[in-house]
Amino acid sequence: MQFQLNSEQREIQEAVRRMVDREINPILAKNDPDRPLPKDDVKTILQICATQGLTSARVPESAGGAGMPALTYGIMVEQLPPVVLFMVIGQEVTATRIYYESTPEQKERFLPDIIAGRRITCTGTTEPDVGSDPRGVKTRAEDDGPDHFRVTGRKMWITNASICDLINVTASVGKDARGLASMIRLIVDRDESPFEAHEIPTLGLRQGHLGEVAFDHCRVPKANMLGEAGDAARVLTLTWLANRPIIALSAVHMAQRALDLALRYAGERQQFGKLIGGHQLVQKLLADTAMAITTSRLLCYHALESIDSGERANQISAMAKRYSLEACQRAISMAMEVHGAMGISRELGLEQLFRDCRMLPIPDGTNQILTLIEGRELTGIQAYRA
Ligand SMILES: Cc1cc2nc3c(=O)[nH]c(=O)nc-3n(C[C@H](O)[C@H](O)[C@H](O)COP(=O)(O)OP(=O)(O)OC[C@H]3O[C@@H](n4cnc5c(N)ncnc54)[C@H](O)[C@@H]3O)c2cc1C
């Protein structure tokens, strides 16, 4: 058992930190903090991240990816600004999903541009009426002659959607024996099959792109279908396993930044004739914040390590995201409390951490769904579907 990063992991972490400071933060800083970044800037960021293997972390080297362990990926993305983590994970997870069970021709056609960040991609599963239960997807892919599908439906809350060049769509081709959607995975290439997409303004992660997509009888070549009908749920689940602790590490990143600010402020600000860091109740806020960060980080690393060891990680991965999101949101709030009124000012950026972190309990399993996954793993009884 090893609880410390080894020297190689520390070097990797440091390399990402340097990349963020030198190349990514200036791009974020020159843009409006409350508006989605221009597409060209997102592409530049993805191309910078591609140099470290972050756009293809889970794609094996044999397919042109970085093929890194999930724990290494987690240690690296923990260093990214949260809005960048979402851009990168949207790209990377779609590359991974395209990799699974696609033909050699499909890999050759789609993966190199995605991995290099030349084309932006995303995965569209969620719909206006379909969220936690993806098996209810209503977007339909119907036969349109021997070589094409006609895709009709809407996708919502999709990371990178409004600026994407390719979208990996989950669509229904009918019902299975249990009356659930028989789902396929289809790559819709915007150049050959145009579709509408627009931004959805949100509470946090405002430099990112969260969008809605509309397919109106969109003709898509059948050659773009990945794998087989019915494998979509399995592929989504496979990638959600590591996504959950990865997203949680973004919350850890934010809570750590909040703690760093709180420690500095507690060592400078005086009230009642002494530094506020010398008041016992302020020390409790700081100690509780540090405890939330340490426990969350360890749980996320443990979940990622379990995935790397090939263990069944459904419970630990759900636990890592649910626990970390609850703990880190509380931690950011406590760090704000240490700052008094300064905590809610825009000047310090704590309010942005608070807003950004509030976005994270929703994707890849809400807290309630994660609780039910943990319950299913403990009891062997699944409670969410009749
Ligand atoms: C930042 C961000 C990025 C996202 N990126 C993507 C993306 O790239 N691609 C994509 O397809 N989607 C994406 N999503 C959408 C996300 O996956 C969904 O929002 C999520 O699955 C929840 O669906 P919903 O919002 O429709 O909520 P619903 O499923 O409608 O849930 C509403 C409430 O009911 C609760 N609930 C639902 N079912 C149960 C149950 N059985 N038991 C108890 N409680 C239940 C939920 O926990 C929640 O509190 C993103 C969302 C966000 C916020």
Ligand as a Chemical Component Dictionary entry (heavy atoms), coordinates in Angstrom:
data_LIG
# 
_chem_comp.id                   LIG 
_chem_comp.type                 NON-POLYMER 
_chem_comp.pdbx_formal_charge   0 
_chem_comp.three_letter_code    LIG 
# 
loop_
_chem_comp_atom.comp_id 
_chem_comp_atom.atom_id 
_chem_comp_atom.alt_atom_id 
_chem_comp_atom.type_symbol 
_chem_comp_atom.charge 
_chem_comp_atom.model_Cartn_x 
_chem_comp_atom.model_Cartn_y 
_chem_comp_atom.model_Cartn_z 
_chem_comp_atom.pdbx_ordinal 
LIG C1  C1  C 0 -21.511 20.352 -16.325 1  
LIG C2  C2  C 0 -22.347 19.315 -17.001 2  
LIG C3  C3  C 0 -21.838 18.626 -18.084 3  
LIG C4  C4  C 0 -22.637 17.674 -18.755 4  
LIG N1  N1  N 0 -22.129 17.059 -19.871 5  
LIG C5  C5  C 0 -22.893 16.155 -20.546 6  
LIG C6  C6  C 0 -22.413 15.552 -21.742 7  
LIG O1  O1  O 0 -21.313 15.854 -22.227 8  
LIG N2  N2  N 0 -23.208 14.643 -22.373 9  
LIG C7  C7  C 0 -24.441 14.296 -21.899 10 
LIG O2  O2  O 0 -25.098 13.464 -22.506 11 
LIG N3  N3  N 0 -24.937 14.867 -20.761 12 
LIG C8  C8  C 0 -24.192 15.792 -20.079 13 
LIG N4  N4  N 0 -24.672 16.409 -18.947 14 
LIG C9  C9  C 0 -26.032 16.080 -18.506 15 
LIG C10 C10 C 0 -26.045 15.184 -17.270 16 
LIG O3  O3  O 0 -25.505 13.911 -17.563 17 
LIG C11 C11 C 0 -27.502 15.088 -16.761 18 
LIG O4  O4  O 0 -27.884 16.393 -16.381 19 
LIG C12 C12 C 0 -27.623 14.107 -15.606 20 
LIG O5  O5  O 0 -27.543 12.792 -16.087 21 
LIG C13 C13 C 0 -28.942 14.274 -14.829 22 
LIG O6  O6  O 0 -30.023 14.324 -15.681 23 
LIG P1  P1  P 0 -31.133 15.489 -15.505 24 
LIG O7  O7  O 0 -30.425 16.773 -15.387 25 
LIG O8  O8  O 0 -32.114 15.337 -16.607 26 
LIG O9  O9  O 0 -31.828 15.194 -14.133 27 
LIG P2  P2  P 0 -32.968 14.059 -13.826 28 
LIG O10 O10 O 0 -32.491 12.704 -14.225 29 
LIG O11 O11 O 0 -34.263 14.515 -14.376 30 
LIG O12 O12 O 0 -33.008 14.131 -12.237 31 
LIG C14 C14 C 0 -33.695 15.177 -11.505 32 
LIG C15 C15 C 0 -33.570 14.829 -10.035 33 
LIG O13 O13 O 0 -34.198 13.559 -9.782  34 
LIG C16 C16 C 0 -33.271 12.687 -9.145  35 
LIG N5  N5  N 0 -33.529 11.299 -9.573  36 
LIG C17 C17 C 0 -33.651 10.825 -10.840 37 
LIG N6  N6  N 0 -33.873 9.507  -10.815 38 
LIG C18 C18 C 0 -33.863 9.129  -9.521  39 
LIG C19 C19 C 0 -34.015 7.898  -8.835  40 
LIG N7  N7  N 0 -34.206 6.733  -9.470  41 
LIG N8  N8  N 0 -33.967 7.905  -7.479  42 
LIG C20 C20 C 0 -33.737 9.063  -6.799  43 
LIG N9  N9  N 0 -33.576 10.248 -7.379  44 
LIG C21 C21 C 0 -33.643 10.286 -8.725  45 
LIG C22 C22 C 0 -31.899 13.181 -9.596  46 
LIG O14 O14 O 0 -30.877 12.752 -8.704  47 
LIG C23 C23 C 0 -32.120 14.689 -9.566  48 
LIG O15 O15 O 0 -31.994 15.153 -8.242  49 
LIG C24 C24 C 0 -23.938 17.385 -18.284 50 
LIG C25 C25 C 0 -24.453 18.087 -17.176 51 
LIG C26 C26 C 0 -23.683 19.055 -16.549 52 
LIG C27 C27 C 0 -24.274 19.803 -15.387 53 
# 
loop_
_chem_comp_bond.comp_id 
_chem_comp_bond.atom_id_1 
_chem_comp_bond.atom_id_2 
_chem_comp_bond.value_order 
_chem_comp_bond.pdbx_ordinal 
LIG C1  C2  SING 1  
LIG C2  C3  SING 2  
LIG C2  C26 DOUB 3  
LIG C3  C4  DOUB 4  
LIG C4  N1  SING 5  
LIG C4  C24 SING 6  
LIG N1  C5  DOUB 7  
LIG C5  C6  SING 8  
LIG C5  C8  SING 9  
LIG C6  O1  DOUB 10 
LIG C6  N2  SING 11 
LIG N2  C7  SING 12 
LIG C7  O2  DOUB 13 
LIG C7  N3  SING 14 
LIG N3  C8  DOUB 15 
LIG C8  N4  SING 16 
LIG N4  C9  SING 17 
LIG N4  C24 SING 18 
LIG C9  C10 SING 19 
LIG C10 O3  SING 20 
LIG C10 C11 SING 21 
LIG C11 O4  SING 22 
LIG C11 C12 SING 23 
LIG C12 O5  SING 24 
LIG C12 C13 SING 25 
LIG C13 O6  SING 26 
LIG O6  P1  SING 27 
LIG P1  O7  DOUB 28 
LIG P1  O8  SING 29 
LIG P1  O9  SING 30 
LIG O9  P2  SING 31 
LIG P2  O10 DOUB 32 
LIG P2  O11 SING 33 
LIG P2  O12 SING 34 
LIG O12 C14 SING 35 
LIG C14 C15 SING 36 
LIG C15 O13 SING 37 
LIG C15 C23 SING 38 
LIG O13 C16 SING 39 
LIG C16 N5  SING 40 
LIG C16 C22 SING 41 
LIG N5  C17 SING 42 
LIG N5  C21 SING 43 
LIG C17 N6  DOUB 44 
LIG N6  C18 SING 45 
LIG C18 C19 SING 46 
LIG C18 C21 DOUB 47 
LIG C19 N7  SING 48 
LIG C19 N8  DOUB 49 
LIG N8  C20 SING 50 
LIG C20 N9  DOUB 51 
LIG N9  C21 SING 52 
LIG C22 O14 SING 53 
LIG C22 C23 SING 54 
LIG C23 O15 SING 55 
LIG C24 C25 DOUB 56 
LIG C25 C26 SING 57 
LIG C26 C27 SING 58 
# 
